[in-house]
Amino acid sequence: MSHADTPTDPVEPATPTAAAAAPAGRSGGRGVRAIALVMIIAGAIFTVAGVVAYGAVHQTLADQKIVVSDDADMLAGKDVGGPLTAYAQAMVIGKHAKEIGKGKTYAELPQDDPNRDTVMTASFLQASLFTSVVAFGVAAMAAVIGILLILLGIALRRLTPRGEPAH
């Protein structure tokens, strides 16, 4: 029986050994660590952008010196500067517009109705306040996603071994 015909030793695996596969695994580790670093950087950018956007929307609303109407269902008398107060004021503006328009929206009022301009202005103000509520939500979501990306990036870097330095 020639050497080629000899059966392989059952202890030795027919696949490449762990030592031969290690260099590929190490470079894969560097790739994962690089992706993790990108996640951390992107997370920092998302977090900062979210916080800055939230602050900008807050400051813009605060500069308008809007106060939630006394007849609001919630937060009456509070300065509008956050999502809850903006929502409360938007709802009360809608209630007032409905009263002024006798239950009709701007689009439903006849063009010669003397209250049409008031209802239109109320409609625009309400939409603007609802837009700020959405902006607060998007800014908060960006910041939370940023924090999650940072935490995932850190976890990936800790779980992935460092590759050997280049020779």
TORPA-4810 file (N, C-alpha, C, O; in nm, 3 decimals):
<nodes>
NODE_1_0.085_-0.117_0.000_0.000_0.000_0.000_0.089_0.123_0.000_0.177_0.137_0.085_M
NODE_2_0.066_0.211_-0.093_0.149_0.331_-0.103_0.103_0.434_0.000_-0.003_0.421_0.062_S
NODE_3_0.187_0.535_0.015_0.156_0.642_0.111_0.025_0.712_0.075_-0.049_0.754_0.164_H
NODE_4_-0.005_0.725_-0.052_-0.128_0.792_-0.094_-0.250_0.708_-0.060_-0.359_0.762_-0.042_A
NODE_5_-0.231_0.575_-0.051_-0.345_0.489_-0.023_-0.369_0.472_0.127_-0.470_0.413_0.166_D
NODE_6_-0.279_0.523_0.210_-0.294_0.505_0.355_-0.408_0.592_0.407_-0.418_0.710_0.372_T
NODE_7_-0.492_0.535_0.489_-0.599_0.616_0.545_-0.543_0.725_0.636_-0.438_0.708_0.698_P
NODE_8_-0.612_0.834_0.643_-0.565_0.945_0.727_-0.586_0.910_0.873_-0.676_0.833_0.908_T
NODE_9_-0.504_0.967_0.955_-0.513_0.945_1.099_-0.644_1.007_1.149_-0.668_1.125_1.124_D
NODE_10_-0.729_0.931_1.219_-0.858_0.985_1.263_-0.843_1.100_1.363_-0.937_1.176_1.381_P
NODE_11_-0.728_1.115_1.427_-0.709_1.224_1.524_-0.686_1.355_1.450_-0.726_1.461_1.498_V
NODE_12_-0.622_1.349_1.335_-0.593_1.472_1.261_-0.714_1.513_1.178_-0.769_1.430_1.105_E
NODE_13_-0.756_1.638_1.187_-0.869_1.683_1.105_-0.827_1.697_0.960_-0.711_1.726_0.931_P
NODE_14_-0.921_1.675_0.869_-0.894_1.687_0.726_-0.895_1.834_0.684_-0.847_1.867_0.575_A
NODE_15_-0.948_1.921_0.767_-0.954_2.065_0.736_-0.828_2.133_0.787_-0.754_2.074_0.866_T
NODE_16_-0.803_2.256_0.745_-0.683_2.326_0.793_-0.685_2.336_0.945_-0.791_2.343_1.007_P
NODE_17_-0.567_2.335_1.003_-0.557_2.340_1.149_-0.594_2.477_1.201_-0.599_2.575_1.126_T
NODE_18_-0.621_2.484_1.330_-0.657_2.610_1.394_-0.544_2.711_1.379_-0.569_2.831_1.363_A
NODE_19_-0.419_2.663_1.383_-0.306_2.755_1.369_-0.304_2.817_1.230_-0.271_2.934_1.215_A
NODE_20_-0.339_2.739_1.128_-0.340_2.792_0.992_-0.456_2.888_0.972_-0.444_2.983_0.894_A
NODE_21_-0.568_2.866_1.040_-0.685_2.952_1.025_-0.675_3.078_1.109_-0.748_3.174_1.084_A
NODE_22_-0.588_3.082_1.208_-0.579_3.195_1.300_-0.552_3.329_1.232_-0.617_3.427_1.266_A
NODE_23_-0.458_3.337_1.137_-0.435_3.468_1.078_-0.560_3.528_1.013_-0.582_3.648_1.021_P
NODE_24_-0.642_3.444_0.947_-0.764_3.495_0.885_-0.858_3.545_0.993_-0.923_3.649_0.977_A
NODE_25_-0.866_3.472_1.103_-0.953_3.514_1.213_-0.907_3.647_1.272_-0.990_3.731_1.308_G
NODE_26_-0.776_3.665_1.282_-0.725_3.790_1.339_-0.758_3.908_1.249_-0.797_4.013_1.299_R
NODE_27_-0.743_3.893_1.119_-0.775_4.006_1.031_-0.924_4.033_1.034_-0.967_4.147_1.020_S
NODE_28_-1.005_3.927_1.051_-1.149_3.945_1.067_-1.179_4.024_1.192_-1.271_4.106_1.195_G
NODE_29_-1.101_3.997_1.299_-1.117_4.071_1.423_-1.088_4.219_1.404_-1.156_4.305_1.459_G
NODE_30_-0.985_4.248_1.323_-0.954_4.389_1.295_-1.067_4.454_1.220_-1.099_4.571_1.243_R
NODE_31_-1.129_4.379_1.127_-1.242_4.433_1.052_-1.362_4.464_1.142_-1.426_4.568_1.128_G
NODE_32_-1.389_4.372_1.233_-1.500_4.392_1.326_-1.470_4.510_1.418_-1.558_4.591_1.447_V
NODE_33_-1.346_4.519_1.463_-1.308_4.631_1.550_-1.317_4.764_1.475_-1.352_4.867_1.533_R
NODE_34_-1.286_4.762_1.346_-1.296_4.885_1.266_-1.443_4.925_1.250_-1.477_5.043_1.261_A
NODE_35_-1.528_4.827_1.225_-1.672_4.855_1.214_-1.724_4.909_1.347_-1.805_5.001_1.350_I
NODE_36_-1.677_4.850_1.456_-1.719_4.896_1.589_-1.677_5.041_1.612_-1.752_5.119_1.669_A
NODE_37_-1.557_5.076_1.567_-1.510_5.214_1.580_-1.597_5.309_1.498_-1.630_5.418_1.544_L
NODE_38_-1.634_5.268_1.378_-1.724_5.349_1.295_-1.859_5.367_1.365_-1.917_5.475_1.362_V
NODE_39_-1.907_5.260_1.429_-2.034_5.269_1.504_-2.022_5.369_1.618_-2.115_5.447_1.641_M
NODE_40_-1.911_5.368_1.688_-1.891_5.460_1.800_-1.888_5.605_1.749_-1.950_5.693_1.809_I
NODE_41_-1.816_5.628_1.640_-1.807_5.764_1.584_-1.945_5.810_1.534_-1.987_5.922_1.561_I
NODE_42_-2.014_5.723_1.460_-2.148_5.758_1.410_-2.243_5.782_1.528_-2.325_5.874_1.525_A
NODE_43_-2.230_5.701_1.631_-2.313_5.719_1.751_-2.289_5.853_1.817_-2.383_5.919_1.861_G
NODE_44_-2.164_5.894_1.823_-2.132_6.025_1.883_-2.192_6.137_1.799_-2.245_6.234_1.853_A
NODE_45_-2.184_6.124_1.667_-2.241_6.226_1.578_-2.393_6.232_1.594_-2.450_6.341_1.606_I
NODE_46_-2.459_6.117_1.596_-2.605_6.111_1.614_-2.645_6.173_1.748_-2.741_6.249_1.756_F
NODE_47_-2.571_6.139_1.853_-2.604_6.189_1.986_-2.591_6.341_1.992_-2.681_6.409_2.040_T
NODE_48_-2.480_6.393_1.942_-2.459_6.538_1.944_-2.564_6.608_1.857_-2.621_6.709_1.899_V
NODE_49_-2.589_6.555_1.738_-2.689_6.616_1.649_-2.827_6.616_1.713_-2.900_6.715_1.703_A
NODE_50_-2.864_6.507_1.778_-2.994_6.498_1.844_-3.009_6.598_1.957_-3.112_6.664_1.970_G
NODE_51_-2.905_6.610_2.039_-2.908_6.703_2.152_-2.912_6.848_2.101_-2.986_6.930_2.154_V
NODE_52_-2.832_6.878_1.999_-2.829_7.015_1.944_-2.965_7.049_1.881_-3.016_7.159_1.901_V
NODE_53_-3.023_6.955_1.806_-3.153_6.980_1.743_-3.261_7.000_1.848_-3.344_7.090_1.835_A
NODE_54_-3.261_6.917_1.951_-3.359_6.931_2.059_-3.346_7.069_2.123_-3.446_7.137_2.147_Y
NODE_55_-3.223_7.110_2.151_-3.198_7.242_2.211_-3.242_7.356_2.119_-3.296_7.456_2.166_G
NODE_56_-3.218_7.341_1.990_-3.256_7.446_1.895_-3.408_7.462_1.887_-3.459_7.574_1.884_A
NODE_57_-3.480_7.350_1.884_-3.627_7.357_1.880_-3.679_7.419_2.010_-3.769_7.503_2.007_V
NODE_58_-3.622_7.377_2.123_-3.663_7.433_2.252_-3.640_7.584_2.254_-3.729_7.660_2.293_H
NODE_59_-3.522_7.627_2.212_-3.489_7.770_2.216_-3.578_7.851_2.123_-3.621_7.961_2.157_Q
NODE_60_-3.607_7.797_2.006_-3.693_7.866_1.910_-3.833_7.885_1.968_-3.891_7.993_1.956_T
NODE_61_-3.886_7.782_2.031_-4.018_7.795_2.094_-4.013_7.891_2.213_-4.102_7.974_2.228_L
NODE_62_-3.911_7.880_2.295_-3.900_7.967_2.413_-3.889_8.114_2.371_-3.945_8.202_2.438_A
NODE_63_-3.819_8.141_2.261_-3.805_8.279_2.212_-3.939_8.341_2.173_-3.952_8.463_2.171_D
NODE_64_-4.037_8.258_2.141_-4.169_8.308_2.100_-4.254_8.351_2.219_-4.357_8.416_2.202_Q
NODE_65_-4.211_8.316_2.339_-4.281_8.353_2.463_-4.429_8.309_2.463_-4.517_8.383_2.507_K
NODE_66_-4.454_8.189_2.413_-4.590_8.133_2.410_-4.619_8.071_2.547_-4.534_8.006_2.606_I
NODE_67_-4.741_8.093_2.596_-4.785_8.034_2.722_-4.909_7.950_2.692_-4.998_7.993_2.618_V
NODE_68_-4.914_7.830_2.748_-5.029_7.743_2.726_-5.152_7.812_2.784_-5.150_7.859_2.898_V
NODE_69_-5.258_7.816_2.706_-5.384_7.882_2.745_-5.438_7.827_2.876_-5.418_7.710_2.909_S
NODE_70_-5.506_7.912_2.951_-5.563_7.872_3.079_-5.671_7.765_3.065_-5.696_7.690_3.159_D
NODE_71_-5.735_7.758_2.949_-5.841_7.658_2.930_-5.791_7.528_2.867_-5.870_7.447_2.820_D
NODE_72_-5.660_7.510_2.865_-5.602_7.386_2.811_-5.634_7.269_2.903_-5.653_7.288_3.024_A
NODE_73_-5.641_7.150_2.846_-5.669_7.029_2.925_-5.552_6.991_3.016_-5.571_6.921_3.116_D
NODE_74_-5.432_7.038_2.982_-5.314_7.007_3.064_-5.211_7.118_3.050_-5.208_7.188_2.948_M
NODE_75_-5.130_7.135_3.150_-5.017_7.229_3.152_-5.057_7.375_3.132_-4.977_7.455_3.084_L
NODE_76_-5.177_7.411_3.169_-5.223_7.549_3.155_-5.131_7.644_3.230_-5.091_7.618_3.343_A
NODE_77_-5.097_7.756_3.165_-5.013_7.858_3.226_-4.864_7.833_3.214_-4.784_7.919_3.252_G
NODE_78_-4.825_7.720_3.162_-4.681_7.687_3.146_-4.626_7.750_3.018_-4.698_7.764_2.918_K
NODE_79_-4.499_7.787_3.022_-4.432_7.837_2.901_-4.414_7.722_2.803_-4.380_7.610_2.842_D
NODE_80_-4.437_7.750_2.675_-4.418_7.648_2.572_-4.269_7.643_2.538_-4.210_7.740_2.491_V
NODE_81_-4.209_7.527_2.565_-4.067_7.511_2.537_-4.029_7.366_2.517_-3.912_7.335_2.492_G
NODE_82_-4.125_7.277_2.528_-4.097_7.135_2.512_-4.210_7.067_2.438_-4.309_7.133_2.402_G
NODE_83_-4.198_6.939_2.413_-4.300_6.869_2.333_-4.437_6.864_2.400_-4.539_6.873_2.331_P
NODE_84_-4.441_6.848_2.530_-4.571_6.837_2.597_-4.646_6.971_2.598_-4.766_6.976_2.571_L
NODE_85_-4.574_7.079_2.628_-4.640_7.210_2.628_-4.678_7.252_2.486_-4.782_7.315_2.467_T
NODE_86_-4.597_7.219_2.388_-4.630_7.251_2.248_-4.756_7.174_2.206_-4.843_7.229_2.140_A
NODE_87_-4.764_7.049_2.245_-4.882_6.968_2.213_-5.006_7.025_2.282_-5.112_7.036_2.220_Y
NODE_88_-4.993_7.059_2.409_-5.106_7.114_2.484_-5.158_7.242_2.419_-5.278_7.260_2.405_A
NODE_89_-5.067_7.331_2.379_-5.108_7.456_2.316_-5.168_7.431_2.178_-5.264_7.498_2.140_Q
NODE_90_-5.113_7.338_2.104_-5.169_7.305_1.972_-5.313_7.254_1.986_-5.400_7.290_1.907_A
NODE_91_-5.337_7.172_2.087_-5.471_7.118_2.107_-5.570_7.228_2.144_-5.684_7.228_2.096_M
NODE_92_-5.529_7.320_2.229_-5.619_7.427_2.270_-5.645_7.524_2.154_-5.755_7.579_2.142_V
NODE_93_-5.544_7.547_2.070_-5.565_7.631_1.951_-5.669_7.564_1.860_-5.756_7.631_1.805_I
NODE_94_-5.658_7.433_1.844_-5.756_7.360_1.763_-5.896_7.372_1.820_-5.993_7.387_1.746_G
NODE_95_-5.906_7.365_1.952_-6.037_7.379_2.018_-6.094_7.518_1.994_-6.213_7.532_1.964_K
NODE_96_-6.010_7.622_2.007_-6.055_7.760_1.984_-6.097_7.781_1.838_-6.199_7.844_1.810_H
NODE_97_-6.019_7.727_1.746_-6.051_7.742_1.604_-6.183_7.676_1.571_-6.262_7.728_1.491_A
NODE_98_-6.208_7.561_1.632_-6.334_7.490_1.608_-6.453_7.572_1.660_-6.558_7.576_1.598_K
NODE_99_-6.434_7.636_1.775_-6.539_7.722_1.831_-6.565_7.843_1.740_-6.679_7.876_1.710_E
NODE_100_-6.456_7.908_1.697_-6.469_8.027_1.612_-6.533_7.992_1.478_-6.616_8.067_1.427_I
NODE_101_-6.495_7.877_1.422_-6.550_7.833_1.293_-6.681_7.758_1.306_-6.731_7.703_1.208_G
NODE_102_-6.736_7.756_1.426_-6.863_7.686_1.453_-6.859_7.540_1.405_-6.952_7.490_1.342_K
NODE_103_-6.747_7.475_1.438_-6.733_7.334_1.407_-6.676_7.305_1.269_-6.651_7.189_1.235_G
NODE_104_-6.654_7.410_1.189_-6.601_7.389_1.054_-6.452_7.422_1.050_-6.403_7.509_1.122_K
NODE_105_-6.381_7.351_0.964_-6.239_7.380_0.943_-6.225_7.496_0.846_-6.323_7.542_0.786_T
NODE_106_-6.103_7.544_0.830_-6.074_7.653_0.737_-6.125_7.619_0.597_-6.189_7.702_0.532_Y
NODE_107_-6.099_7.500_0.552_-6.138_7.458_0.417_-6.290_7.450_0.401_-6.342_7.465_0.290_A
NODE_108_-6.361_7.425_0.509_-6.506_7.412_0.503_-6.580_7.546_0.511_-6.696_7.555_0.472_E
NODE_109_-6.513_7.649_0.562_-6.578_7.780_0.576_-6.593_7.847_0.441_-6.504_7.838_0.356_L
NODE_110_-6.705_7.915_0.419_-6.720_7.991_0.294_-6.614_8.101_0.287_-6.571_8.153_0.389_P
NODE_111_-6.574_8.136_0.165_-6.468_8.236_0.148_-6.506_8.372_0.202_-6.418_8.451_0.237_Q
NODE_112_-6.634_8.402_0.212_-6.675_8.532_0.262_-6.701_8.533_0.413_-6.745_8.634_0.468_D
NODE_113_-6.675_8.420_0.480_-6.694_8.414_0.625_-6.591_8.504_0.694_-6.472_8.491_0.667_D
NODE_114_-6.635_8.594_0.782_-6.542_8.686_0.847_-6.444_8.616_0.942_-6.341_8.674_0.978_P
NODE_115_-6.472_8.494_0.983_-6.384_8.420_1.074_-6.283_8.331_1.001_-6.198_8.268_1.064_N
NODE_116_-6.293_8.327_0.869_-6.208_8.237_0.791_-6.059_8.266_0.812_-5.980_8.173_0.829_R
NODE_117_-6.020_8.393_0.812_-5.878_8.426_0.831_-5.828_8.386_0.970_-5.716_8.339_0.985_D
NODE_118_-5.912_8.405_1.070_-5.875_8.367_1.207_-5.857_8.216_1.217_-5.761_8.168_1.277_T
NODE_119_-5.949_8.141_1.158_-5.941_7.995_1.161_-5.818_7.949_1.082_-5.752_7.852_1.120_V
NODE_120_-5.788_8.018_0.971_-5.669_7.983_0.892_-5.542_8.005_0.975_-5.454_7.919_0.977_M
NODE_121_-5.532_8.119_1.041_-5.415_8.148_1.123_-5.401_8.045_1.235_-5.291_7.997_1.263_T
NODE_122_-5.513_8.010_1.298_-5.511_7.909_1.403_-5.463_7.775_1.348_-5.387_7.704_1.414_A
NODE_123_-5.508_7.742_1.230_-5.468_7.618_1.165_-5.317_7.614_1.142_-5.252_7.513_1.167_S
NODE_124_-5.262_7.725_1.094_-5.118_7.733_1.070_-5.039_7.725_1.200_-4.936_7.657_1.207_F
NODE_125_-5.087_7.794_1.304_-5.018_7.788_1.433_-5.021_7.647_1.491_-4.921_7.598_1.544_L
NODE_126_-5.135_7.584_1.480_-5.148_7.448_1.531_-5.053_7.354_1.456_-4.984_7.272_1.518_Q
NODE_127_-5.049_7.365_1.325_-4.959_7.280_1.245_-4.813_7.306_1.282_-4.733_7.213_1.289_A
NODE_128_-4.779_7.432_1.305_-4.642_7.467_1.342_-4.604_7.405_1.477_-4.494_7.353_1.493_S
NODE_129_-4.695_7.411_1.572_-4.667_7.352_1.702_-4.657_7.199_1.693_-4.572_7.139_1.757_L
NODE_130_-4.744_7.137_1.613_-4.735_6.993_1.594_-4.602_6.955_1.526_-4.544_6.851_1.556_F
NODE_131_-4.556_7.039_1.435_-4.427_7.014_1.370_-4.314_7.019_1.472_-4.220_6.939_1.464_T
NODE_132_-4.322_7.110_1.567_-4.218_7.116_1.670_-4.224_6.991_1.758_-4.120_6.942_1.803_S
NODE_133_-4.343_6.939_1.784_-4.356_6.815_1.862_-4.283_6.701_1.789_-4.210_6.623_1.850_V
NODE_134_-4.305_6.693_1.658_-4.238_6.590_1.578_-4.086_6.612_1.579_-4.010_6.516_1.590_V
NODE_135_-4.044_6.737_1.569_-3.901_6.768_1.570_-3.837_6.726_1.702_-3.726_6.672_1.703_A
NODE_136_-3.905_6.750_1.812_-3.854_6.703_1.942_-3.839_6.551_1.940_-3.738_6.498_1.987_F
NODE_137_-3.937_6.482_1.886_-3.932_6.335_1.882_-3.818_6.283_1.796_-3.749_6.189_1.835_G
NODE_138_-3.799_6.344_1.681_-3.690_6.301_1.591_-3.555_6.328_1.655_-3.464_6.246_1.647_V
NODE_139_-3.542_6.444_1.720_-3.415_6.477_1.786_-3.386_6.379_1.900_-3.273_6.333_1.915_A
NODE_140_-3.486_6.348_1.978_-3.468_6.252_2.088_-3.433_6.114_2.034_-3.348_6.044_2.088_A
NODE_141_-3.501_6.075_1.925_-3.473_5.944_1.865_-3.329_5.938_1.813_-3.261_5.837_1.830_M
NODE_142_-3.282_6.045_1.750_-3.144_6.048_1.700_-3.045_6.033_1.815_-2.947_5.960_1.803_A
NODE_143_-3.071_6.103_1.926_-2.981_6.094_2.041_-2.980_5.952_2.099_-2.874_5.899_2.133_A
NODE_144_-3.097_5.891_2.111_-3.106_5.755_2.166_-3.037_5.655_2.073_-2.965_5.567_2.120_V
NODE_145_-3.060_5.668_1.943_-2.992_5.579_1.847_-2.841_5.598_1.857_-2.764_5.501_1.850_I
NODE_146_-2.798_5.722_1.872_-2.655_5.749_1.888_-2.597_5.680_2.009_-2.490_5.620_2.002_G
NODE_147_-2.667_5.689_2.121_-2.619_5.623_2.244_-2.614_5.472_2.224_-2.519_5.407_2.268_I
NODE_148_-2.716_5.416_2.160_-2.716_5.271_2.134_-2.600_5.230_2.043_-2.536_5.128_2.066_L
NODE_149_-2.573_5.311_1.939_-2.460_5.280_1.850_-2.328_5.283_1.928_-2.242_5.197_1.908_L
NODE_150_-2.312_5.380_2.015_-2.190_5.388_2.096_-2.177_5.264_2.183_-2.070_5.203_2.189_I
NODE_151_-2.284_5.227_2.251_-2.279_5.109_2.340_-2.252_4.981_2.261_-2.175_4.896_2.306_L
NODE_152_-2.317_4.965_2.145_-2.293_4.847_2.062_-2.149_4.845_2.011_-2.085_4.739_2.009_L
NODE_153_-2.099_4.959_1.971_-1.960_4.967_1.924_-1.861_4.930_2.033_-1.765_4.856_2.008_G
NODE_154_-1.885_4.981_2.153_-1.797_4.947_2.266_-1.804_4.797_2.295_-1.701_4.732_2.317_I
NODE_155_-1.925_4.742_2.296_-1.940_4.598_2.322_-1.869_4.515_2.216_-1.801_4.417_2.249_A
NODE_156_-1.884_4.552_2.089_-1.815_4.479_1.981_-1.664_4.485_1.998_-1.595_4.384_1.979_L
NODE_157_-1.613_4.600_2.031_-1.467_4.614_2.048_-1.418_4.530_2.165_-1.309_4.472_2.159_R
NODE_158_-1.495_4.522_2.272_-1.453_4.444_2.388_-1.462_4.294_2.361_-1.384_4.217_2.416_R
NODE_159_-1.557_4.254_2.278_-1.575_4.110_2.250_-1.481_4.059_2.141_-1.461_3.938_2.128_L
NODE_160_-1.423_4.149_2.064_-1.338_4.109_1.952_-1.192_4.125_1.990_-1.150_4.235_2.028_T
NODE_161_-1.115_4.018_1.981_-0.971_4.029_2.018_-0.897_4.119_1.918_-0.933_4.128_1.801_P
NODE_162_-0.795_4.182_1.970_-0.711_4.267_1.882_-0.628_4.177_1.791_-0.584_4.069_1.830_R
NODE_163_-0.608_4.224_1.668_-0.522_4.151_1.574_-0.378_4.176_1.609_-0.346_4.270_1.682_G
NODE_164_-0.289_4.092_1.556_-0.146_4.112_1.577_-0.099_4.232_1.496_-0.148_4.255_1.385_E
NODE_165_-0.005_4.307_1.550_0.046_4.420_1.471_0.118_4.371_1.346_0.172_4.260_1.344_P
NODE_166_0.118_4.452_1.243_0.182_4.415_1.116_0.333_4.407_1.136_0.390_4.484_1.213_A
NODE_167_0.396_4.313_1.066_0.542_4.293_1.079_0.614_4.367_0.973_0.737_4.362_0.967_H
</nodes>
